[in-house]
């Protein structure tokens, strides 16, 4: 009997999770049962992915940088990676602004619905605003200052400090390139082996993926707010989802133009990572699977994937940027504000820069949205208007973030002649085993 492909297993788990969660809401105490006895398994699955996020970045980046053996290659690849990430982010924000101005979802929010949502989620909005205020009080070079950790071991204990870990890993890899090869070989062999162990751990964790997403989706259903609030925000959600779908199309066009690979094959190979991104709402948690799909199934060589993907999981938040643009204008429309063209251009710039500072964890985009709202002069209290549907939209925009990372990895790999045929690699691996 042929084994069911991983992405189908995950999809089945998601469907069954939604059905189970919906069924339990019809029983008294069913929601508590899911919270206490099902959701913990979903949390354990996410925690297991987060567990190896920092080791994966350390191992893969150090290995990737040291494999280059040339500083000029590193600067060439780094420049292209960041440049493409910035371009796709601007495209995403622009798509979001065009759609929200055409559809005008904010006009469907009545005063009664607006007040109901502010009452329901005002407390959450206040907490988000307080966190954002701390970031806004920082100096103009604070982000650059925070890039360099004073203690790498402390930074490695916090998944929110991924940029600091990436800085250390790149710096460490550069140090390995600059010392004699004879001296660096033992260190390189250690990190090569370390990276292989982490990749094998990913394979083991993914065996539990269908069960993990089942638990996560069941918990999401029983925790969801009332249906009336979803109806009130339907047009807003549709606007964001259409924008995210268009961004996926943009990625496929870019990928086809530069690599001549089949978009259908690309999407099929990325399906497990996309479904996991949807379930976890975290680019960082999905990174191990993204790395595995891009190298083993798409053909990007490890030295490129191990450099491009960790950086992308941290700074490339196209889905988040698109959502921030739509949300900002939506809130303005709900409050009857008419944003000028100059103000919306400011949103493009701020959302692009804010996406770089967003942590690759669930809900981080909401904190950065406050900065976008403040720049445009939109009341931060309007955050309460979008809390009801933020979680499912967060799941959708993480799919875009992960797909964007894979697309850029393919383009960069092609540009440096490091995009191979995954089928040839599979044949060689099988031959070696024989």
C-alpha positions in Angstrom: 0.0 0.0 0.0 1.4 3.4 -1.1 2.1 5.7 1.8 0.1 9.0 1.9 2.3 12.0 1.1 3.1 14.2 4.1 1.1 17.3 2.9 -2.0 15.1 2.5 -1.5 13.7 6.0 -1.2 17.3 7.4 -4.3 18.4 5.4 -6.3 15.5 6.7 -5.2 16.3 10.2 -6.3 19.9 9.7 -9.7 19.0 8.4 -10.3 16.4 11.2 -9.1 19.0 13.8 -11.6 21.6 12.5 -14.4 19.0 12.5 -13.6 17.7 15.9 -13.3 21.2 17.4 -16.7 22.2 15.8 -18.3 19.0 17.1 -17.0 19.6 20.7 -18.5 23.1 20.7 -21.9 21.5 20.6 -21.4 19.7 23.9 -21.4 21.3 27.3 -17.9 21.3 28.6 -16.5 20.2 25.2 -14.5 23.4 24.8 -12.8 22.8 28.2 -12.0 19.3 27.2 -10.3 20.4 24.0 -8.4 23.1 26.0 -7.2 20.7 28.7 -6.7 17.4 26.8 -6.1 18.2 23.1 -4.5 21.6 22.8 -1.4 20.6 24.9 -0.4 18.1 22.2 -0.5 21.0 19.7 1.6 23.1 22.0 4.1 20.3 22.4 4.4 20.0 18.6 5.1 23.7 18.2 7.6 23.7 21.1 9.5 20.8 19.5 9.9 22.9 16.3 10.9 25.9 18.3 13.3 23.7 20.2 15.5 23.2 17.2 15.0 26.6 15.6 18.1 28.2 17.1 20.4 25.1 16.7 19.2 24.9 13.1 20.1 28.5 12.4 23.5 28.2 14.1 24.4 24.9 12.4 23.1 25.7 8.9 24.4 29.3 8.7 27.8 28.4 10.0 28.0 25.5 7.6 26.6 27.6 4.7 29.0 30.5 5.2 32.0 28.3 5.7 31.2 26.3 2.6 31.5 29.5 0.5 35.3 29.7 1.3 35.3 33.2 -0.1 34.2 36.5 1.4 33.3 37.9 -2.0 30.8 35.1 -2.5 29.2 35.9 0.8 28.8 39.6 0.0 27.4 38.8 -3.4 24.8 36.3 -2.1 23.9 38.6 0.8 23.4 41.6 -1.3 21.1 39.7 -3.7 19.2 38.1 -0.9 18.4 41.3 1.0 17.7 43.2 -2.2 15.1 40.7 -3.5 13.5 40.5 0.0 13.0 44.3 0.0 11.6 44.3 -3.5 9.0 41.6 -2.8 8.0 43.4 0.4 7.3 46.6 -1.4 5.3 44.7 -4.0 3.3 43.0 -1.2 2.5 46.3 0.6 1.5 47.9 -2.7 -0.9 45.0 -3.5 -2.5 45.4 -0.1 -3.0 49.2 -0.5 -4.5 48.8 -4.0 -7.0 46.2 -2.8 -8.1 47.9 0.3 -8.7 51.1 -1.6 -10.7 49.3 -4.2 -12.8 47.0 -1.9 -13.1 49.5 1.0 -13.9 46.9 3.6 -14.0 49.5 6.4 -17.2 51.0 5.0 -19.1 47.9 6.1 -18.4 48.4 9.8 -21.3 49.9 11.6 -21.0 52.1 14.7 -22.7 49.4 16.8 -20.3 46.6 15.6 -17.3 48.9 16.1 -18.2 49.6 19.7 -18.9 45.9 20.4 -15.5 44.9 19.2 -13.7 47.8 21.0 -15.4 46.6 24.2 -14.5 43.0 23.6 -10.9 43.4 22.6 -9.9 46.8 24.0 -7.8 45.2 26.8 -5.7 43.2 24.3 -5.2 46.3 22.1 -3.9 48.2 25.2 -1.3 45.5 25.8 -0.2 45.5 22.2 0.1 49.3 22.2 2.2 49.3 25.4 4.6 46.8 23.8 4.8 49.0 20.7 5.4 52.2 22.8 8.5 50.6 24.2 9.8 50.0 20.7 9.0 53.6 19.6 10.8 55.1 22.5 14.1 53.5 21.3 16.6 55.6 19.4 17.0 55.6 15.6 19.9 53.2 15.7 18.5 50.9 18.4 17.7 48.1 15.9 21.3 48.2 14.6 22.6 48.2 18.2 20.4 45.3 19.2 21.8 43.3 16.2 25.0 42.6 18.1 24.4 40.4 21.2 26.5 41.0 24.4 26.0 37.3 25.2 25.4 34.8 22.5 24.3 32.1 25.0 21.6 34.5 26.3 20.5 35.4 22.8 20.3 31.7 21.9 17.8 31.1 24.7 15.2 33.4 23.1 13.6 32.7 19.7 12.8 36.4 19.5 16.5 37.2 19.2 17.0 35.4 15.9 18.7 38.3 14.3 21.4 38.2 17.0 21.9 34.5 16.5 22.1 35.0 12.7 24.7 37.8 13.2 26.9 35.5 15.4 26.6 32.6 13.0 27.6 34.7 10.0 30.4 36.3 12.0 31.6 32.9 13.2 31.5 31.5 9.6 33.5 34.4 8.3 36.1 33.8 11.0 36.3 30.1 9.8 36.9 31.3 6.2 39.7 33.7 7.2 41.8 31.1 9.2 43.9 28.4 7.5 41.8 25.5 6.2 43.8 23.0 8.2 42.9 24.8 11.4 39.2 25.2 10.6 38.6 21.7 9.3 37.8 20.1 12.7 35.4 22.9 13.6 33.8 22.6 10.2 33.4 18.9 10.5 31.7 19.4 13.8 29.1 21.8 12.5 28.6 19.7 9.4 27.8 16.7 11.6 25.8 18.9 14.0 23.7 20.2 11.1 23.0 16.6 9.9 21.8 15.6 13.4 19.4 18.6 13.5 18.0 17.7 10.0 17.4 14.1 11.2 15.6 15.5 14.3 13.3 17.5 11.9 12.4 14.2 10.1 11.4 12.7 13.4 9.4 15.7 14.5 7.5 15.7 11.2 6.2 12.2 11.9 4.0 13.9 14.5 2.9 16.8 12.2 -0.6 15.5 11.3 -1.4 15.0 15.0 0.0 18.3 16.0 -2.0 20.3 13.5 -5.1 18.3 14.5 -4.7 19.5 18.0 -3.9 23.1 17.0 -6.9 23.5 14.7 -9.3 21.9 17.1 -8.2 24.4 19.8 -8.5 27.3 17.4 -12.1 26.4 16.6 -13.3 26.2 20.2 -11.5 29.5 21.0 -12.9 31.4 18.1 -15.1 34.5 18.8 -18.7 34.6 17.8 -19.9 34.2 14.2 -21.5 37.6 14.2 -18.1 39.3 14.6 -16.6 37.2 11.7 -19.5 38.4 9.5 -18.9 42.0 10.3 -15.2 41.6 9.4 -15.8 39.4 6.4 -14.8 42.0 3.8 -11.7 42.8 5.6 -10.7 39.2 5.8 -11.5 38.7 2.1 -9.4 41.7 1.2 -6.4 40.3 3.1 -6.8 36.8 1.7 -7.2 38.0 -1.9 -4.0 40.0 -1.5 -2.1 37.1 0.0 -3.3 34.9 -2.9 -2.1 37.5 -5.4 1.3 37.5 -3.7 1.6 33.7 -4.1 0.9 34.3 -7.8 3.7 36.9 -7.9 6.1 34.5 -6.3 5.3 31.8 -8.9 5.8 34.4 -11.7 9.2 35.5 -10.3 10.2 31.9 -9.7 9.2 30.8 -13.3 10.9 33.8 -14.9 14.2 33.2 -13.2 14.4 29.5 -12.9 12.0 28.2 -15.6 10.7 25.6 -13.1 7.1 24.5 -13.0 4.9 26.6 -10.6 2.8 23.4 -10.1 5.8 21.4 -9.1 7.0 24.2 -6.8 3.7 24.5 -5.0 3.4 20.7 -4.6 6.9 20.5 -3.1 6.3 23.4 -0.7 2.8 22.1 0.4 4.0 20.5 3.7 5.9 23.6 4.7 2.9 25.8 3.7 0.4 23.7 5.7 2.7 23.7 8.7 3.1 27.4 8.4 -0.7 27.7 8.4 -1.0 25.5 11.5 1.7 27.2 13.6 1.5 30.8 12.4 5.3 30.9 12.8 8.0 31.2 10.1 10.6 30.3 12.7 8.8 27.1 13.8 8.3 26.2 10.1 12.0 27.0 9.2 13.2 23.4 9.7 10.6 22.0 7.3 11.1 24.9 4.8 14.8 24.1 4.8 14.1 20.4 4.1 11.7 21.0 1.3 13.9 23.6 -0.5 17.0 21.4 -0.4 15.7 17.9 -0.7 12.7 18.4 -3.0 13.4 21.6 -4.9 17.2 21.3 -5.4 18.6 24.4 -3.8 22.1 23.6 -2.6 22.6 23.6 1.1 25.1 26.4 1.2 22.5 28.8 -0.4 19.5 27.5 1.5 21.3 27.6 4.9 22.1 31.3 4.3 19.0 32.6 2.6 16.2 30.8 4.5 17.2 31.7 8.1 17.6 35.4 7.1 14.2 35.2 5.3 12.5 33.7 8.3 13.6 36.7 10.3 13.4 39.7 7.9 11.2 38.6 5.0 7.6 39.1 6.2 5.7 39.9 2.9 2.5 38.4 4.2 2.8 40.5 7.4 3.6 43.6 5.4 0.6 43.2 3.1 -1.7 42.6 6.2 -0.3 45.7 7.9 -1.1 47.9 4.9 -4.7 46.5 4.6 -5.3 46.7 8.3 -4.1 50.3 8.6 -6.3 51.6 5.8 -9.2 49.4 7.0 -9.1 50.9 10.5 -8.9 54.4 9.0 -11.9 53.6 6.9 -13.8 52.3 9.9 -13.1 55.6 11.7 -14.2 57.6 8.7 -10.6 58.9 8.0 -9.5 59.7 4.4 -5.8 58.9 4.0 -3.9 61.0 1.4 -1.6 59.5 -1.2 1.4 60.7 0.7 0.2 59.1 3.9 -0.3 55.8 2.1 3.2 56.1 0.6 4.4 56.5 4.2 2.6 53.2 5.0 4.6 51.5 2.3 7.9 52.6 3.7 6.9 52.0 7.4 5.4 48.6 6.7 8.4 47.5 4.7 10.8 48.5 7.5 8.5 47.2 10.3 8.4 43.8 8.6 12.2 43.5 9.0 11.8 44.1 12.8 8.9 41.6 13.2 9.8 38.4 15.1 9.1 35.2 13.2 6.5 34.1 15.9 2.7 34.2 16.0 1.2 37.6 16.6 4.4 39.6 16.2 3.0 41.5 13.2 0.3 43.0 15.5 2.9 44.8 17.6 4.6 46.3 14.5 1.2 47.3 13.2 1.0 49.9 16.0 4.1 51.6 14.6 2.5 51.7 11.1 -0.8 53.1 12.6 1.1 55.8 14.5 3.1 56.9 11.5 -0.1 57.4 9.5 -1.9 59.1 12.4 -4.5 56.3 12.8 -5.9 55.7 16.3 -4.2 52.7 17.8 -7.5 51.8 19.6 -8.6 50.6 16.2 -6.5 47.4 16.8 -9.5 46.1 18.7 -11.5 46.1 15.4 -9.3 43.4 13.9 -8.6 41.1 16.8 -11.5 38.8 16.1 -10.1 37.6 12.8 -6.4 38.2 13.4 -5.5 34.6 14.3 -6.8 32.9 11.1 -5.3 35.7 9.0 -2.0 35.3 10.8 -2.1 31.7 9.8 -2.7 32.7 6.1 0.0 35.3 6.0 2.6 33.0 7.4 2.0 30.8 4.3 3.0 33.7 2.2 6.1 34.5 4.3 7.3 30.9 4.0 6.6 30.7 0.2 8.4 34.0 -0.3 11.5 32.6 1.5 11.6 29.6 -0.7 11.1 31.7 -3.9 14.0 34.0 -3.0 16.2 30.9 -2.2 15.5 29.5 -5.6 16.2 32.8 -7.4 19.5 33.4 -5.5 20.6 29.8 -6.0 19.9 30.2 -9.8 21.9 33.4 -9.9 25.0 31.7 -8.4 24.5 28.5 -10.3 23.5 26.5 -7.1 20.1 25.3 -8.2 20.3 21.6 -9.1 17.9 18.9 -10.0 16.5 17.3 -6.9 15.8 14.1 -8.8 19.5 13.7 -9.6 20.3 14.2 -6.0 17.8 11.5 -5.0 19.4 9.1 -7.5 22.9 9.8 -6.2 21.8 9.3 -2.6 20.2 6.0 -3.5 23.3 4.9 -5.5 25.5 5.7 -2.5 23.3 3.6 -0.2 23.6 0.7 -2.6 
